[in-house]
Every structure is written in structure tokens, then in C-alpha cells.
């Protein structure tokens, strides 16, 4: 298995497109599966179209589902921080994708996006792990 961890800054945007970094990681690796994992309790990954407003719509929808107020039992950090800890239940912290001939097999409008509504921690780690297809 080949693995790489990258650091991502989410201080300027609640969603960050990771597709180019993932493509670079998989380039030349042949056939297999790549897993993308966010080792944080308050962030997730989405497979979606970006740049057309869908990323902003996702953030607006999640903020509507997870309002920032005092309803949460998990109450440390900024107001409504308990909502951040519910995000990974709705937006998975991992994705596994096929890789064919060293290229991530994404659909035409699909991108891999880090989703992070937690303003308390803008430094995120993301791990890419490639498992080659078995021979035979």
C-alpha cells in the first residue's frame, strides 16, 4: 500500500477541492483502489460537482441542518461547535474510489471535496492510500 498525508487550510473556504492532489498521487500507479480519509472528528469528504454553486449550496444546506446555537450537549469551543461533531455522521470522513491506469475513475462532473464547517480548526490533514489490484 502506498500512502501520503497532505495538509489542507480551510480558513478561506468551507469546502476545498482535493481532486488535483488526488490525481497527482494516483498518477502512474496502475489499477487499484484509492482511499481518501480525513482523521478529524469535525470534517468530512464529499463526491460532488464544484464551481457551479453546488459547493456553496452544500455548505448552506449543512448549516441549515446543523444550526450554530446552544442546543448541543457537546458545548466547548465556539458557539454551536457541537454541530461540527455531527457533520461526519452526514458527510463521511472517507471515500474509496477506483483507479484505472493511474487515473481516478471519476464521473464527468465529480470532484473530491473536503467539507469543514469548523472555524475553530482550519488546519486539516487528509490521507490518500492506494491499494494496487491483485495480479491473477
C-alpha positions as CSV (number, residue, x, y, z in Angstrom):
1,X,0.0,0.0,0.0
2,X,1.2,3.5,-0.8
3,X,0.1,6.3,1.4
4,X,0.5,10.1,1.6
5,X,-0.8,12.7,4.1
6,X,-1.3,16.3,3.0
7,X,-2.2,19.4,5.0
8,X,-5.2,21.5,3.9
9,X,-6.0,25.0,5.0
10,X,-9.8,25.6,5.3
11,X,-9.6,29.1,6.8
12,X,-10.7,30.7,3.4
13,X,-13.4,28.2,2.3
14,X,-15.6,25.6,4.0
15,X,-15.1,23.3,1.0
16,X,-11.7,22.5,-0.6
17,X,-11.4,20.6,-3.9
18,X,-8.8,17.8,-3.5
19,X,-9.2,16.3,-7.0
20,X,-5.9,17.6,-8.4
21,X,-3.9,16.5,-5.4
22,X,-5.5,13.1,-5.6
23,X,-4.9,12.7,-9.3
24,X,-1.3,13.6,-8.8
25,X,-1.0,11.0,-6.0
26,X,-2.5,8.2,-8.2
27,X,-0.6,9.1,-11.4
28,X,1.4,6.1,-12.7
29,X,0.2,3.7,-10.0
30,X,-1.8,1.4,-12.4
31,X,-5.1,-0.2,-11.4
32,X,-6.4,-0.4,-7.8
33,X,-8.4,1.5,-5.2
34,X,-7.6,4.8,-3.5
35,X,-9.0,5.7,-0.2
36,X,-9.2,9.3,0.9
37,X,-9.6,9.8,4.7
38,X,-9.9,12.8,7.0
39,X,-8.7,11.9,10.5
40,X,-10.8,14.6,12.2
41,X,-14.0,14.4,14.3
42,X,-15.4,17.5,12.6
43,X,-14.7,17.2,8.9
44,X,-15.8,15.0,6.0
45,X,-15.5,14.3,2.3
46,X,-18.0,14.7,-0.5
47,X,-18.0,13.5,-4.1
48,X,-19.7,16.3,-6.0
49,X,-19.7,18.9,-8.7
50,X,-17.8,22.1,-7.8
51,X,-17.7,25.6,-9.3
52,X,-21.3,25.7,-10.3
53,X,-22.7,26.8,-6.9
54,X,-23.2,23.2,-5.6
55,X,-20.4,23.6,-3.1
56,X,-22.0,26.7,-1.6
57,X,-25.4,25.0,-1.7
58,X,-23.9,22.1,0.3
59,X,-22.5,24.4,2.9
60,X,-25.8,26.3,3.2
61,X,-27.8,23.0,3.5
62,X,-25.5,21.6,6.2
63,X,-25.6,24.9,8.1
64,X,-29.4,24.7,7.9
65,X,-29.4,21.1,9.2
66,X,-26.8,21.8,11.9
67,X,-27.5,25.3,13.2
68,X,-24.9,27.1,15.4
69,X,-26.7,27.6,18.7
70,X,-26.8,26.3,22.2
71,X,-28.9,23.1,21.6
72,X,-25.9,20.7,21.7
73,X,-24.6,18.8,24.7
74,X,-21.1,19.0,23.2
75,X,-20.6,22.6,24.2
76,X,-16.9,23.6,24.2
77,X,-15.3,25.8,21.6
78,X,-17.1,28.4,19.6
79,X,-20.9,28.8,19.8
80,X,-22.6,25.8,18.2
81,X,-19.4,23.8,18.0
82,X,-21.4,20.6,18.8
83,X,-22.8,20.8,15.3
84,X,-19.3,20.3,13.9
85,X,-19.1,17.0,15.7
86,X,-22.3,15.8,13.9
87,X,-21.0,16.6,10.4
88,X,-19.1,13.3,9.9
89,X,-22.4,11.4,10.5
90,X,-23.8,13.2,7.4
91,X,-20.7,13.7,5.3
92,X,-18.4,10.6,5.6
93,X,-14.8,11.1,6.7
94,X,-13.7,8.6,4.0
95,X,-14.2,7.8,0.3
96,X,-12.9,4.8,-1.7
97,X,-12.6,5.2,-5.5
98,X,-11.4,3.0,-8.3
99,X,-8.1,3.8,-10.1
100,X,-7.7,2.7,-13.7
101,X,-4.3,3.0,-15.4
102,X,-3.2,5.5,-12.8
103,X,-6.3,7.7,-13.1
104,X,-9.0,8.1,-10.5
105,X,-12.2,6.9,-12.3
106,X,-14.4,9.9,-11.6
107,X,-17.5,10.9,-13.5
108,X,-17.6,13.9,-15.7
109,X,-18.7,16.4,-13.0
110,X,-17.4,14.6,-9.9
111,X,-14.7,16.1,-7.7
112,X,-13.4,15.0,-4.3
113,X,-14.1,17.8,-1.8
114,X,-13.1,18.3,1.9
115,X,-16.0,19.7,3.9
116,X,-15.2,21.6,7.1
117,X,-17.6,23.8,8.8
118,X,-15.5,24.1,12.0
119,X,-13.9,27.6,12.2
120,X,-12.0,26.6,15.3
121,X,-9.5,24.4,13.5
122,X,-8.6,25.4,9.9
123,X,-5.6,23.1,9.6
124,X,-6.7,19.7,8.3
125,X,-4.9,16.5,7.4
126,X,-6.1,14.3,4.6
127,X,-4.6,10.8,3.9
128,X,-4.5,9.2,0.4
129,X,-3.9,5.5,0.4
130,X,-3.6,3.4,-2.7
131,X,-4.0,-0.4,-2.8
132,X,-3.0,-2.0,-6.1
133,X,-5.2,-4.5,-7.8
134,X,-4.0,-8.1,-7.2
135,X,-2.4,-9.9,-10.1
136,X,-4.0,-13.1,-11.2
